[in-house]
């Protein structure tokens, strides 16, 4: 018997890459799985891989950016398998762009899927889990929410996912519902496509694709999947509101954003007082920026 025996799990974006690995692993651990993907054929392929092993799965294709489709995922899971014990909010869009070259339609579409889709699925799942007084959600965020070149919009969407994780965890805790997030470094079709796009679109930049020695050899969806199924399982009892970063075979927590000392005092409401406080106290405390925690160096001529 696996860690998820008897449980019903929903995985969005499960037609390939991480989502497919999460869905297959959940089934291997005994779960019945609702497989969602925008691509009907991809969702059906994942279902076929699961049912070929004798496990239970059903495809519910469609866009999670639609409120009714998100509700349908939960309704199908309840009607087919009797409960909603877990949700993996994995579906997301990704593209590379400099902030001043962004286009409205592309920004809007990404935000609708990555932010609204995640919120819609989570909201509907939490309603069902609250009635059951049990459940677990794993949201998939990204290190890009800490700051990463060419990924400002994508990172912003994943920052929203991280914030939802904190808020949902607080609200859901009294109902025995756990909410955590995964921040994976993974060798997937999406990462391969993004690196290829970066090299092709921005050959003049010292890109992450060019500068990186490559993904860790163990950064595969199959290596990451057991972390997700653990967080969905009862073995993770008491773990909630956390972001877990996994790269290769190493994983650990991402620190929560918080106010840190020292705090300057506003003695009077005057800009010169603010400037003096920054110069006297706060400039020395400027924090590293970006996912690689680059030391702060203000150099307007660098570009």
Beta strands, then each sheet from edge to edge (+ up, - down):
strand 1: 8-11
strand 2: 32-35
strand 3: 57-59
strand 4: 86-89
strand 5: 135-141
strand 6: 177-185
strand 7: 243-247
strand 8: 250-253
sheet 1: 3+ 2+ 1+ 4+ 5+ 6+ 7+ 8-
end
